[in-house]
Amino acid sequence: MEVIILPGPEEVGRLGADRVAAVVARNPRAVLGLATGSSPTGIYAELARRVAAGTLDLSGVSGFALDEYVGIPADHPESYSAVIDREVVGPLGLDPARVRVPDGRAADLAAAAEEYDAAIAAAGGVDLQLLGIGTNGHIGFNEPTSSFASRTRIKTLAPRTRTDNARFFASPAEVPTHCLTQGLGTILEARELLLVAQGEGKADAVAAAVEGPLSSMCPASALQLHRRASVVVDEAAASRLRLADYYRFTHEHKPRWQGP
Ligand SMILES: N[C@@H]1[C@@H](O)[C@H](O)[C@@H](COP(=O)(O)O)O[C@@H]1O
């Protein structure tokens, strides 16, 4: 696992945007795994700047969101479908026809979940998956005790996740109780993973993911199983990493023959 510690959120956003741009430079029809939440917003903002400046064209890429709340009205501003439209598809100039979000309003949620995995496979798989991390170590909405082999499926949101996400809703009771989320097994099939985290509130989760044991109690520790996973954090989110100096040294002395 590659761990990169940067001074602040702005640098994290720039490096994330560089990684996306590199993938798209290799393949203008690349498939991106899209995360919601506050963590990747710096990446999206930087990508939007490059698109607006005409130095980057993302109109050929496809996107698959990680997750969606179950039962939330599609036009609710906090449905992930609305968030992806507003914060990603529009500003980044993606083709809406190429971007999918799990259907949290499907009559048959299990079938919708299965079909979502099939659609990812039919698109050729995800080239670069962007990830945030929950304070309880979740990725997507894979809450603690999620199987490392899990596929896209219905999950019950952990109480801590519902509390964390209450800030997006009028009241805590309005936060949905269930979601559809890509599984850890689904996420691990992406060709490259990029997890970003900022702020001290993520420091424990980041330390558990990077240095803790491989454990379903910290679903993000599944990244340790991936051949091409990067964790890019600011100083605050890195503050509980025991080997922080080693990661800094590694990054500064990166061998020329090593890829990103
Ligand atoms: N389902 C999302 C995750 O995809 C996200 O990475 C995480 C952290 O959110 P944030 O980036 O806002 O801290 O929790 C959310 O609820």
The ligand as an SDF file (V2000), in Angstrom:
LIG
                    3D

 16 16  0  0  0  0  0  0  0  0999 V2000
  -21.1230    6.4910    2.0740 N   0  0  0  0  0  0  0  0  0  0  0  0
  -20.2160    7.5540    2.2900 C   0  0  0  0  0  0  0  0  0  0  0  0
  -18.8170    7.1090    2.0430 C   0  0  0  0  0  0  0  0  0  0  0  0
  -18.6350    6.7940    0.6650 O   0  0  0  0  0  0  0  0  0  0  0  0
  -17.8860    8.1840    2.5200 C   0  0  0  0  0  0  0  0  0  0  0  0
  -16.5760    7.9250    2.1170 O   0  0  0  0  0  0  0  0  0  0  0  0
  -17.9180    8.2410    4.0260 C   0  0  0  0  0  0  0  0  0  0  0  0
  -17.1650    9.4060    4.6200 C   0  0  0  0  0  0  0  0  0  0  0  0
  -17.8300   10.6090    4.4180 O   0  0  0  0  0  0  0  0  0  0  0  0
  -17.1140   11.9970    4.3940 P   0  0  0  0  0  0  0  0  0  0  0  0
  -16.1770   11.9800    3.2380 O   0  0  0  0  0  0  0  0  0  0  0  0
  -18.1960   13.0040    4.2400 O   0  0  0  0  0  0  0  0  0  0  0  0
  -16.3900   12.1230    5.6860 O   0  0  0  0  0  0  0  0  0  0  0  0
  -19.2390    8.1350    4.5040 O   0  0  0  0  0  0  0  0  0  0  0  0
  -20.3170    8.3270    3.6230 C   0  0  0  0  0  0  0  0  0  0  0  0
  -21.4530    8.1420    4.3290 O   0  0  0  0  0  0  0  0  0  0  0  0
  1  2  1  0
  2  3  1  0
  2 15  1  0
  3  4  1  0
  3  5  1  0
  5  6  1  0
  5  7  1  0
  7  8  1  0
  7 14  1  0
  8  9  1  0
  9 10  1  0
 10 11  2  0
 10 12  1  0
 10 13  1  0
 14 15  1  0
 15 16  1  0
M  END
$$$$
